[in-house]
C-alpha cells in the first residue's frame, strides 16, 4: 500500500526537479567560424562569386546578419547565403 503512494510522489518530485533545472544551456560556438561569429562589429560581406556547375552557373551572394545577442551583450552574426542561376560567360 505504501508503494502506491510513494511512486506517484517520486514521479512528481523528479518532474519538478527536471523542470526547475536549466536543462539546455545555449552554446555560442561553431565548428565553422565562416558561418557564425560573435562580435560587436559586423563582419565584412564577401564579394559575389559565380560557380560553374556544368550546364549552368550559380551566383552566390553572402551577407552577415544580426541574430540576437549573447548573455554578456555581444552580437551574434550569422552568414546568410543566396543563390541565383545566371548565364555562364
Secondary structure as GFF3:
##gff-version 3
##sequence-region A 1 89
A	DSSP	alpha_helix	2	20	.	.	.	ID=ss1
A	DSSP	beta_strand	36	38	.	.	.	ID=ss2
A	DSSP	beta_strand	49	52	.	.	.	ID=ss3
A	DSSP	beta_strand	57	69	.	.	.	ID=ss4
A	DSSP	beta_strand	75	86	.	.	.	ID=ss5
###
